[in-house]
Amino acid sequence: MPLREVVDRMSFFPGKYFQLGRGTLAVGAVADVTVLDIGRTWSVKKAEFRSLGKNTPFEGRELKGRAVFTIVDGKIRHDLDGRAGRT
């Protein structure tokens, strides 16, 4: 599936369908953004999950693509590499 279609299906379409007023980068919209590094590889380690749910069929597997930065409601919520605010 093309990346653009993945983005639409995971952001724009749910926001529109459920009338959330989110899922778009339009002027005046709520700033909810996740930055992906689609070339980054990493190994799944459930011990490093921030969620209380630790179940995963991917433990120990190497995956390609990772969320490296997330903004929710205009506030930084996830910064994988700790680069926020650096110039």
Backbone torsions as a table, in degrees:
resi	resn	phi	psi	omega
1	MET	NA	133.8	178.7
2	PRO	-62.2	145.4	-177.9
3	LEU	-55.3	-41.2	-179.4
4	ARG	-58.5	-40.3	179.9
5	GLU	-69.2	-37.3	176.3
6	VAL	-60.6	-46.9	179.7
7	VAL	-60.3	-46.8	179.0
8	ASP	-59.9	-43.9	-177.2
9	ARG	-70.0	-25.2	-177.2
10	MET	-101.2	-4.7	-178.4
11	SER	-136.5	-68.3	-174.1
12	PHE	-60.9	-52.8	-175.3
13	PHE	-63.8	-45.3	176.6
14	PRO	-62.2	-40.6	178.3
15	GLY	-60.6	-40.9	179.9
16	LYS	-72.2	-47.6	-176.2
17	TYR	-61.0	-44.5	-178.0
18	PHE	-92.1	7.3	177.4
19	GLN	50.6	51.4	-177.2
20	LEU	-87.9	-15.6	-175.9
21	GLY	70.3	25.5	-179.2
22	ARG	-136.2	174.3	176.9
23	GLY	94.3	14.7	179.3
24	THR	-139.7	156.6	176.5
25	LEU	-105.1	27.2	-179.6
26	ALA	-66.9	152.6	177.1
27	VAL	-56.8	129.5	179.3
28	GLY	89.2	-8.7	179.4
29	ALA	-74.9	157.0	176.0
30	VAL	-62.8	135.2	-178.0
31	ALA	-82.1	92.3	172.8
32	ASP	-119.2	109.7	-174.9
33	VAL	-139.9	136.7	170.6
34	THR	-120.8	127.3	178.6
35	VAL	-97.4	125.3	-179.8
36	LEU	-107.6	140.3	169.3
37	ASP	-104.4	96.1	-173.1
38	ILE	-74.1	-10.1	178.1
39	GLY	-99.3	-7.7	-175.6
40	ARG	-76.9	132.5	175.3
41	THR	-105.0	149.5	-179.2
42	TRP	-158.2	158.3	178.7
43	SER	-104.7	133.8	-179.7
44	VAL	-74.3	125.8	176.7
45	LYS	-132.6	105.5	-175.1
46	LYS	-61.1	-24.7	178.0
47	ALA	-64.1	-21.5	-179.9
48	GLU	-94.2	-0.9	178.8
49	PHE	-63.5	138.7	176.1
50	ARG	-83.8	-19.8	178.2
51	SER	-74.6	153.1	174.0
52	LEU	-71.7	-25.0	177.1
53	GLY	-76.6	121.3	-176.3
54	LYS	-112.6	4.1	-179.6
55	ASN	-74.3	131.7	176.2
56	THR	-158.2	136.1	173.7
57	PRO	-82.5	-0.3	-174.3
58	PHE	-104.5	7.0	-179.7
59	GLU	-50.2	126.5	177.2
60	GLY	83.5	-10.4	-179.7
61	ARG	-78.8	147.9	174.0
62	GLU	-93.5	127.2	-178.9
63	LEU	-118.5	159.1	178.5
64	LYS	-115.3	129.1	-178.9
65	GLY	102.8	130.3	-177.5
66	ARG	-153.9	142.3	173.2
67	ALA	-73.4	123.5	-177.7
68	VAL	-110.9	-14.7	-176.5
69	PHE	-157.2	133.3	179.0
70	THR	-136.1	133.5	175.0
71	ILE	-117.9	129.1	177.7
72	VAL	-127.3	125.6	-179.1
73	ASP	56.4	32.7	177.8
74	GLY	82.2	2.5	-178.8
75	LYS	-115.6	139.6	178.2
76	ILE	-69.0	123.8	-179.6
77	ARG	-113.4	-21.3	-178.5
78	HIS	-149.0	128.0	178.0
79	ASP	-140.0	88.2	-171.9
80	LEU	-54.6	-39.8	-176.3
81	ASP	-101.5	3.0	178.5
82	GLY	65.2	34.6	-175.6
83	ARG	-96.4	-4.7	-177.1
84	ALA	-59.5	134.3	177.0
85	GLY	84.7	-7.6	177.8
86	ARG	-79.3	144.9	176.8
87	THR	-122.4	NA	NA
